[in-house]
């Protein structure tokens, strides 16, 4: 596999559109964090989605 590679500025521009759930579908993975490309990002997104699901 590979990690995401945003162009300069895309990361902050697209971030608000990558993370929100779509109905009951939640998105997690290193590509949904600002620390993309690292295990830390995958863990952060898993924790974020766990909180989102728990709040529903």
C-alpha positions in Angstrom: 0.0 0.0 0.0 0.9 3.6 -0.1 0.0 6.7 1.9 -1.8 9.9 0.7 0.3 12.7 -0.9 -1.6 15.9 -0.9 -0.4 18.9 -3.0 0.6 22.0 -1.0 -2.5 23.5 0.6 -4.8 20.7 -0.4 -4.5 19.1 3.0 -6.1 21.9 4.9 -8.5 22.8 2.1 -9.9 19.2 1.8 -9.7 18.1 5.4 -13.2 19.3 6.4 -14.7 17.3 3.5 -12.8 14.0 4.3 -13.7 13.5 7.9 -17.5 13.9 8.4 -19.6 10.8 8.3 -22.1 10.2 5.5 -25.2 8.9 7.3 -24.2 5.8 9.2 -20.9 5.4 7.3 -17.9 6.8 9.1 -14.5 7.3 7.6 -11.2 6.4 9.4 -7.7 5.9 8.3 -4.4 7.8 8.1 -5.7 9.7 5.1 -8.5 11.3 7.3 -6.0 13.0 9.7 -3.4 15.8 9.4 -0.8 13.2 10.3 -1.4 11.2 7.2 1.1 8.6 6.2 1.8 7.5 9.8 0.4 4.9 12.2 -0.3 7.9 14.5 -2.8 9.2 12.0 -4.6 5.8 11.8 -4.9 5.6 15.5 -6.1 9.2 15.8 -8.8 8.5 13.2 -9.9 5.3 14.9 -10.3 7.1 18.2 -12.2 10.0 16.5 -14.6 7.6 14.8 -15.2 5.6 18.0 -16.3 8.8 19.7 -18.5 9.7 16.7 -20.2 6.3 16.7 -20.6 6.4 20.5 -22.3 9.8 20.3 -25.0 8.6 17.8 
